[in-house]
Amino acid sequence: MLVLGRKPGEYVVIDDKIIVKVVKSEAGDLRLAIDAPKDVPIVRGEVYERNKNIIDKTDK
């Protein structure tokens, strides 16, 4: 896993196709703005894990 430090307004580019930008909300929270092709699924980690656990349970 690559770990990068980024400040609000800075971004990283993945494979010339996906841009992940750090943005700051009015409440001071840091958020990620993701610009990716429509065929690339983007799922929050907790949703991914929940779905993975459901699939794992049905496969048994």
ChimeraX commands (.cxc) that place a marker at each C-alpha (Angstrom):
marker #1 position 0.00,0.00,0.00 radius 0.5
marker #1 position 1.30,3.43,-0.93 radius 0.5
marker #1 position 0.72,6.14,1.69 radius 0.5
marker #1 position 0.92,9.77,0.57 radius 0.5
marker #1 position 0.52,13.03,2.44 radius 0.5
marker #1 position -1.69,15.51,0.60 radius 0.5
marker #1 position -3.09,18.90,1.57 radius 0.5
marker #1 position -6.50,20.25,0.57 radius 0.5
marker #1 position -6.48,21.08,-3.12 radius 0.5
marker #1 position -3.73,18.56,-3.92 radius 0.5
marker #1 position -4.44,15.37,-5.80 radius 0.5
marker #1 position -3.02,12.10,-7.07 radius 0.5
marker #1 position -3.52,10.53,-10.50 radius 0.5
marker #1 position -3.90,6.79,-10.95 radius 0.5
marker #1 position -3.14,5.28,-14.36 radius 0.5
marker #1 position -3.86,8.58,-16.16 radius 0.5
marker #1 position -7.57,7.81,-15.68 radius 0.5
marker #1 position -8.48,8.40,-12.03 radius 0.5
marker #1 position -7.97,11.63,-10.07 radius 0.5
marker #1 position -8.33,11.61,-6.29 radius 0.5
marker #1 position -8.37,15.13,-4.87 radius 0.5
marker #1 position -8.33,16.13,-1.20 radius 0.5
marker #1 position -10.98,18.74,-0.43 radius 0.5
marker #1 position -11.87,20.43,2.83 radius 0.5
marker #1 position -15.49,20.90,3.86 radius 0.5
marker #1 position -16.83,23.99,5.58 radius 0.5
marker #1 position -16.88,21.96,8.82 radius 0.5
marker #1 position -13.14,21.36,8.47 radius 0.5
marker #1 position -13.39,17.70,7.54 radius 0.5
marker #1 position -11.15,16.35,4.81 radius 0.5
marker #1 position -12.95,14.60,1.98 radius 0.5
marker #1 position -11.91,12.84,-1.19 radius 0.5
marker #1 position -13.22,13.93,-4.58 radius 0.5
marker #1 position -12.82,11.11,-7.10 radius 0.5
marker #1 position -12.98,11.60,-10.85 radius 0.5
marker #1 position -12.99,8.24,-12.65 radius 0.5
marker #1 position -14.43,6.70,-15.80 radius 0.5
marker #1 position -18.03,5.51,-15.42 radius 0.5
marker #1 position -16.99,1.88,-15.87 radius 0.5
marker #1 position -14.79,2.01,-12.74 radius 0.5
marker #1 position -16.81,1.09,-9.64 radius 0.5
marker #1 position -16.17,3.31,-6.60 radius 0.5
marker #1 position -17.39,1.96,-3.27 radius 0.5
marker #1 position -16.82,3.17,0.28 radius 0.5
marker #1 position -14.72,0.77,2.34 radius 0.5
marker #1 position -17.44,-0.14,4.84 radius 0.5
marker #1 position -19.87,-0.95,2.00 radius 0.5
marker #1 position -17.23,-3.04,0.23 radius 0.5
marker #1 position -16.51,-5.02,3.40 radius 0.5
marker #1 position -20.22,-5.57,4.15 radius 0.5
marker #1 position -20.88,-6.79,0.60 radius 0.5
marker #1 position -17.80,-9.01,0.70 radius 0.5
marker #1 position -18.95,-10.58,3.97 radius 0.5
marker #1 position -22.42,-11.25,2.52 radius 0.5
marker #1 position -20.91,-12.90,-0.56 radius 0.5
marker #1 position -18.51,-14.95,1.57 radius 0.5
marker #1 position -21.40,-16.22,3.73 radius 0.5
marker #1 position -23.51,-17.23,0.72 radius 0.5
marker #1 position -20.57,-19.11,-0.83 radius 0.5
marker #1 position -20.33,-21.45,2.19 radius 0.5
marker link #1:1,2 radius 0.2
marker link #1:2,3 radius 0.2
marker link #1:3,4 radius 0.2
marker link #1:4,5 radius 0.2
marker link #1:5,6 radius 0.2
marker link #1:6,7 radius 0.2
marker link #1:7,8 radius 0.2
marker link #1:8,9 radius 0.2
marker link #1:9,10 radius 0.2
marker link #1:10,11 radius 0.2
marker link #1:11,12 radius 0.2
marker link #1:12,13 radius 0.2
marker link #1:13,14 radius 0.2
marker link #1:14,15 radius 0.2
marker link #1:15,16 radius 0.2
marker link #1:16,17 radius 0.2
marker link #1:17,18 radius 0.2
marker link #1:18,19 radius 0.2
marker link #1:19,20 radius 0.2
marker link #1:20,21 radius 0.2
marker link #1:21,22 radius 0.2
marker link #1:22,23 radius 0.2
marker link #1:23,24 radius 0.2
marker link #1:24,25 radius 0.2
marker link #1:25,26 radius 0.2
marker link #1:26,27 radius 0.2
marker link #1:27,28 radius 0.2
marker link #1:28,29 radius 0.2
marker link #1:29,30 radius 0.2
marker link #1:30,31 radius 0.2
marker link #1:31,32 radius 0.2
marker link #1:32,33 radius 0.2
marker link #1:33,34 radius 0.2
marker link #1:34,35 radius 0.2
marker link #1:35,36 radius 0.2
marker link #1:36,37 radius 0.2
marker link #1:37,38 radius 0.2
marker link #1:38,39 radius 0.2
marker link #1:39,40 radius 0.2
marker link #1:40,41 radius 0.2
marker link #1:41,42 radius 0.2
marker link #1:42,43 radius 0.2
marker link #1:43,44 radius 0.2
marker link #1:44,45 radius 0.2
marker link #1:45,46 radius 0.2
marker link #1:46,47 radius 0.2
marker link #1:47,48 radius 0.2
marker link #1:48,49 radius 0.2
marker link #1:49,50 radius 0.2
marker link #1:50,51 radius 0.2
marker link #1:51,52 radius 0.2
marker link #1:52,53 radius 0.2
marker link #1:53,54 radius 0.2
marker link #1:54,55 radius 0.2
marker link #1:55,56 radius 0.2
marker link #1:56,57 radius 0.2
marker link #1:57,58 radius 0.2
marker link #1:58,59 radius 0.2
marker link #1:59,60 radius 0.2
view
